[in-house]
């Protein structure tokens, strides 16, 4: 399986998968990419230079792909036969050239800012509709928002501690986190 692990929406993308047990053109190869918000199905064409499966997409095609993290399954078909040949994860990234602006902060930092803004009564409309643990911030009670904020702070502290440990620092040292 040669599917790229990262694709930027708006880029031209091309690769060839060569599967010895499922040569082209006797077999067709298809990938199904799924995320919580969308599903993308892509199909190969026979590669004229090998017995492989060619995947080729123009910039116009990938521009329509929704950025996000996807799980995928690949399967080969021949007539009525179908065989799953792989699965994995890939990321479709935002095309910055198509954006007016973009908040590049990590999700955890954006979530903390959104909950803090909501508690202070100054959250933007985009912050209020942010989804955390399956609920929009605007639908979470203030008491639950306080508990959520405490969990988010703990998660950020744990990540800071993990970064220090991976750099060889003492895991029992005081971890300083900026708020």
MOPE-V306085 format. One record per pair of residues at least 24 apart in sequence whose C-alpha atoms are under 6 Angstrom apart, sorted by the first residue. I is the first residue (numbers start at 0). GAP is how many residues later the second one is. D is the distance in whole Angstrom. If there is no record, write none. Layout:
# MOPE-V306085
i gap d
I GAP D
I GAP D
This chain:
# MOPE-V306085
i gap d
4 85 4
5 84 6
5 85 5
5 86 6
6 85 5
7 84 6
7 85 5
8 53 5
8 54 5
8 84 6
8 85 6
8 86 5
9 49 5
9 52 5
9 53 4
10 48 5
11 45 6
11 46 5
11 47 5
12 43 6
12 44 5
13 41 5
13 42 4
14 40 5
15 37 5
15 38 5
16 35 5
16 36 5
17 34 4
22 28 5
23 27 5
23 28 5
26 50 5
26 51 5
27 48 5
27 49 5
28 46 6
28 47 4
29 44 6
29 45 5
30 42 6
30 43 4
31 40 5
31 41 6
32 37 6
32 38 6
32 39 4
33 36 5
33 37 5
34 35 5
66 25 5
66 26 5
66 27 6
67 24 5
